[in-house]
Structure formats: C-alpha cells, structure tokens
Amino acid sequence: MLSARTNVSKVECVPLKLAESHRIGILDPMPDDALLTSLLSAVEAAPGDVPLRLHVAELLADRGRLPEALAHCTQAITHDAANPAALALLHRLTSAISTPEPPVFDWTSAEEQVADIEPPEFAHVEDPAPAPTIEDIERPTVTLADVGGMEQVKERLELAFLGPMRNPQLAKAFGKTLAGGLLLYGPPGCGKTFLARAVAGELGARFYNVGISDVLDMYVGASERNLSQIFDAARRNAPCVLFLDEIDALGQKRSHLAHSTSMRNVVNQLLSEMDSLGGAGDGVFVLGATNHPWDVDNALRRPGRFDRMLLVLPPDAAARASILRYHLRDRPVAQIDVDKIVRATEHFSGADLAHVCTTAAERGLAASMRAGQLRPLTTADLEAAVREIRPSTGPWFSTARTVTAFGNADGSYDDLAAYLRKNKKL
Amino acid sequence: MSTAAQRVEYLRELGRFDDAEREARTALAAEPQDATLLVALAAVLLGAGRHAEGLAAADAATAAAPQDERVHRLRGLLLSYMGRHHEAVQAGYTAVSLAPEEPYAATGYARVLQRAGRLTDAMTVAHRLVALAPNSAASHFLLADVASDLGDRRTARASYAEVLRLDPQHAAARHDLAVLDARSHRPARALAGLVDAGTMDPSMPQVLQTVTAVLWQLSWRLRMWLAVATVIAVFSGSGTEPSWSARITAAAILLASAALAWLTVRDLPAGTRPVVRAALRTDGPLRFTWIATGVCLAVYAVVAVTGLRVLVVIVWLALALLGWLTLGVRIVRSARRRG
C-alpha cells in the first residue's frame, strides 16, 4: 500500500513540473548535473538494471528532458515488459509530451508594440489564386536538323507525327486522325526533351515544358485545376507543343495509386484533358516523355491519347560524334580521335558523354596545373575518362528486358525487343 | 501537414526520391526543426536506400517530436536496414507503445523483428496487425511473408491467397506465392504464377531471376529422369549390335519424357514462351544445360531408330558433365552472393 501511495504521489507531482517546462516554450539546456552524469554512466555500465534506468528516467523527466526520459523508459520496458512502475512512467511521459500547455501570450502588450505600424500598401487587395507556373515557355529555334545522327528516330518522327501534322488534308484523305499525342520513351539522358523541343521548332510552335512540380498541389482539387489551367494556357498560346516531361509521374497507373485519391484524380483529369484536344484544329500538340512507359496508366495509351510511342535509344555513332564535338567545342583540345572515342562509347547516353568530356577536362586541368602551363585535352584523356565511367543506361535496359518478356503481348515494345535482341550483352 | 511536406509525400509515393529530397531540404532550410518535414525526409531517404542519412533526419525528428510514433517507426526501419537490430527493435517497440492501435506502427515493428531474426515475435505482431487492419492487403502480405520465413507454409499460402483476394493485382504476392510453390517442388505451378506476376508488373526485376531458378529446378528434374532412364536402358540389354530391345526401350523413354513434359506444360499460360526464352538468354550455363538435355533426348531418338544401345554412353557422359557444371555454377554463385 505504502509503495502504491508513493507512486501515486510521484505521478501527481511530476506533471506539474513538466507542464512548467513546457510553459516557458523551450526546454532549457541543463546545467552540468554531476549526479545525473554519474547515474547515466552507471546505466551505460549496466544497461539491464531496470530500477536504475527508471530512476534515471524520472530524474530526466523532472528536468524536462522528456525525449531522453522516454528512451530510457522504453528500454526499461524492453527488459521488463510487465514492470508496473515503468508502464506508469511511460504513460505519464507520453501524456505529458502529447498534451503540452499552450504558451501564455500577453496580447495587450503585443498590441501596444504593433500599434504604430502602418499596414502595407495594397494589403486590402486579395491575392488571386496562384496560376500554375509552366517552366521554359519558349519558341525554340532548334529543328530536327540540329539533332546529330539518330536518323531512324527522326524518320519515324517525321512519318508518325510531323508529316501528318504538316499535311492535314493528305492525312485526312487516308483517314488518319490528328488527335492524340506522341509518347517518347527510352533510357534517361538520351535526348527526349531535346527532340521534343526540335519538334516544336519544326512545327514553328511554342514549347511548353510541364513537369510534375508544375501540377502537384496539396489542396484537394488544386492539382487537377493546375493541370486544366496548363491545357487552357496551351490552347491560348496555340500553336504550341505541350511537353509533359516524365509523364509516368503525372499519369501513373491508377492501380499503383490505391492510397492516393488525389493523384488518381490527377490521372483522370489528364485523361479528360487529352480527350478534349481536337487534333491539330486547336493547335496543341501533346508530347510526353518517360523513362518508364510501363508505369503509365493503360488508359493514357488508348487511341486519341498517347497512342503512338517512339523509342529514343542511346545516341548512335553519328550522334555520339556530334555530342562529343559539342561538349569539346569550348575546351582546349589537340589531336582528338573522335571516331576512336565514339567506338568506345557504345550504349552511352548523351548525359554520359557529357560526363566523359567533363571528367577528361578535369584530368586535363589537373595535368595543366601540375605542368604550370596549359596542356590541351588529348584522346588519351578521353579514353581514361571512358574507362572510369560506366554507361548509365545499363539498369534501364535490364528492366526493359523483363518488360519485353512479360509485358509485350500487344507488341508495344517490339522496337525495344528488337534492339535488345541485337544487343544481347545489354 | 504543411504544403511542402505534402508535396514531399506525393513525390515519394511516385518514387521520385531525388525531387522529393530536394523539396524537403529546401523547405527545411527555412524550418530546420519542422518534425513533419524531417519525418518526410527520413521516409524519402529510406525509400532511396540512403539509410545513414535517413537516420540522421529521423534522429532530428525524434528530438523535435518524440511523441510522434512515425519518427520511432522510421528510426526503427532505418536502424534495421543498417544492421543495428537491437536499437531497431527498441525504436519499433516505442512506436507501438505510443500508438498501439496504429497499423503502420505494428507493420514497422513486425518488419524490424523479422529482419532481426525474431520470427516468432514478428509473427505475433503480424497477427496483431491483421486484427487491426483485416481488410488491408498489406497486413496479410506481411503475415504471409513472416510465415514463409518461419517455414509455416500453410499460413503463408492462406495469407497470400487472402492478399490476392483483396488486391488481385498484387504482383509481389503472386510472385512470393510462386516462390512458395517452387520450394514445395511444384515448378510448373511456380512458373505459371511467375508469368502471372510478371504480367501484373512487368518492371519487377526479380521475377525473371526467379523464373531462371525455376528453370534450373525443372532441368534438374529432367536430368534425374534421364539418369534413371539411362540406367534402365543400360540394364535392359547388352551388346554393340543393333537390337529391337534397344529400339523399344529408347522409344519408351522418349514417350515417357514427352508425357512428363506435357504434364508439366499443359497448364502454363500463353505468355510463358517469351518469358522462358528471355530467362534462358540471361543465363548462359542454364541455356547450355537445356541444350545438352535436348541433345540427350535426340540421342535417344537416334537409338530408337538405329537400335545401337552403345550410344546411350553419350547420354551418360552428358549427364555427368551437366552434373559437374551445375555444381560449379552453384558454388561460384554462392561465393559471389557471399562476397
């Protein structure tokens, strides 16, 4: 009985102290408490000593160090799950932590302090709802002629997309509808965005680059509204290419979004916006790009939406040569055998090639600093850089191999399967 | 939850960990002690597999909001992935102590117990989780997973079936059920399950690996059968001259092999062939094994036509070679896994 009463009195007393420590708003750093320090050392030496640990936890709680007290209490419970004192302390600590008292605030004095401050000008004007920000609204000057190599991709782009857009009457005569978008897919860093920009250049249209961050909003319905406003803005600025970058994020399979009603609604909104486009008539051409077309909701791939897919592979030899020359154009070079580097960089993405040039430049810079004079980049520098860098496309092709095995029943990935058959080592 | 924290959560759910981290760190620069943001960052880093950095964020979150079960749950998971199982279990226990009715806390605690090797305790917590969230596929999946590790195949099978009832597109459950079939020496059924799982989620990389393992299992079965058949062929007669007994024995072996093959493949779904082809393409020794096994059957066809029993020696040598090859592959791959 005595023991029980002692416990009760402790339980009644401690919360008052805890409440006080909360009332001052912050937990003051503790002064060096010799007793507590020695007890903490003792706990470290004997971690299984439950009474000692509980005593330390109570002392910590008395000093307002609630997180540490909680940690010791839970460790005590780990060692002795049925210990009533430990359970009581845990209850006390959690309730103390979870119901802090609001800090007392002196409203009268605060009002006096701000009484002479002038309200800001236009403070009465209500902020309009923030419009969606669309990155990189531009009128691109690049065309497909500026894309080095990749002749197959350009040819398919011309036949599947640009040709019908330029010759609507001819397309109509053959019963080809102009509605729907084109989905560019392939490993990361292989120039999908650049190609999309070049398509806009070919069509003489504006280029709207839309990313997930332009759409996402925490408020219910706001993401859908943002998406709708983006499509409206595209219509107002027609002719334009609306480029939905990384569309696997905006249009992810709804079965993957079981726990996110908001994201499911975004996908539904995107479907509805795609359906609302009336072919070339309204001057909005939708291009999507993704590294993971298999994660895109199947409904988005139906006719009238993204019904055409174009595989954008790592740059071919001609494209690699162009990319290497581009990245070396402003660097001091001497006796560079570009063809040799091109042969050594098969399956490298454009981004990997840029990395190769940067790494080689770093080597050249280091050598120049050591020599005390400028030493231009050589083929050897580039070869050394190529040896250091692995193509980043490997993991993508590994996944792609599984996808072509399991998910190509409808032939969507025939191009990819053919490429993988040709490149068995990927 | 703040706007920034919500955006971080969205991006994490979409698997865009880089963007989510950038968003979280930008917001934290303005509010370094925001517990919600710290929790969100820790969750992102957990998803990205950057456990040490995640733990730093979780520790900061623990100091900022010690009453929040999520911080302890995340801390536990991060510690568990770092191999600090004792501390992980303590953190998991703190989470369930703070929120005993919260299914996510129970999930985290069960996972850290499972990873710490305390499978019986994990099983108890998983049962508690199923009681808390009986209509959640994730609860039953966890129970199935723990039961499978514990060797309780009956519970595991029933739980996987329940997962698939609640969520028929749960590719991981379909895959794990197929693994259970493979372990129960039902390779054909396992193969069918794996094809289903791959069709549900074609980007799941382990499905093709499991298909390869099942094909090894099937090839082992076929080789065992051929070894028995070869013994029968050798002892059913003697001599180097063509004989009718050799022809009949070889024909019977071919017929029995065909019957076994038919029994194995008859229930396989239509998409099995490209999957098997892809699996064989990824594993050179497996491809060689199947080609050599095919050659053995061809030798029996030749014996059935010519009656030359002596040719069976080729089968015997091929099977011995394949046995050694399989053993070598297994040793090398085990060493590679350990290394």
Chai-1 contact restraints between the chains, C-beta under 6 A:
chainA,res_idxA,chainB,res_idxB,connection_type,confidence,min_distance_angstrom,max_distance_angstrom,comment,restraint_id
A,P67,B,A63,contact,1.0,0.0,6.0,A-B,restraint_1
A,P67,B,P66,contact,1.0,0.0,6.0,A-B,restraint_2
A,L70,B,P66,contact,1.0,0.0,6.0,A-B,restraint_3
A,T74,B,T94,contact,1.0,0.0,6.0,A-B,restraint_4
A,T78,B,Q90,contact,1.0,0.0,6.0,A-B,restraint_5
A,T78,B,Y93,contact,1.0,0.0,6.0,A-B,restraint_6
A,I97,B,P66,contact,1.0,0.0,6.0,A-B,restraint_7
A,I97,B,Q67,contact,1.0,0.0,6.0,A-B,restraint_8
A,S98,B,Q67,contact,1.0,0.0,6.0,A-B,restraint_9
A,L216,B,R7,contact,1.0,0.0,6.0,A-B,restraint_10
A,L216,B,Y10,contact,1.0,0.0,6.0,A-B,restraint_11
A,M218,B,T3,contact,1.0,0.0,6.0,A-B,restraint_12
A,M218,B,Q6,contact,1.0,0.0,6.0,A-B,restraint_13
A,A249,B,L14,contact,1.0,0.0,6.0,A-B,restraint_14
A,A249,B,R16,contact,1.0,0.0,6.0,A-B,restraint_15
A,S255,B,Q169,contact,1.0,0.0,6.0,A-B,restraint_16
A,S260,B,E13,contact,1.0,0.0,6.0,A-B,restraint_17
A,W294,B,P202,contact,1.0,0.0,6.0,A-B,restraint_18
A,W294,B,S203,contact,1.0,0.0,6.0,A-B,restraint_19
A,T399,B,S203,contact,1.0,0.0,6.0,A-B,restraint_20
A,T402,B,P205,contact,1.0,0.0,6.0,A-B,restraint_21
A,T402,B,L208,contact,1.0,0.0,6.0,A-B,restraint_22
A,V403,B,P202,contact,1.0,0.0,6.0,A-B,restraint_23
A,V403,B,S203,contact,1.0,0.0,6.0,A-B,restraint_24
A,A405,B,P274,contact,1.0,0.0,6.0,A-B,restraint_25
A,A405,B,V275,contact,1.0,0.0,6.0,A-B,restraint_26
A,A405,B,A278,contact,1.0,0.0,6.0,A-B,restraint_27
A,F406,B,G198,contact,1.0,0.0,6.0,A-B,restraint_28
A,F406,B,T199,contact,1.0,0.0,6.0,A-B,restraint_29
A,F406,B,P202,contact,1.0,0.0,6.0,A-B,restraint_30
A,G407,B,P202,contact,1.0,0.0,6.0,A-B,restraint_31
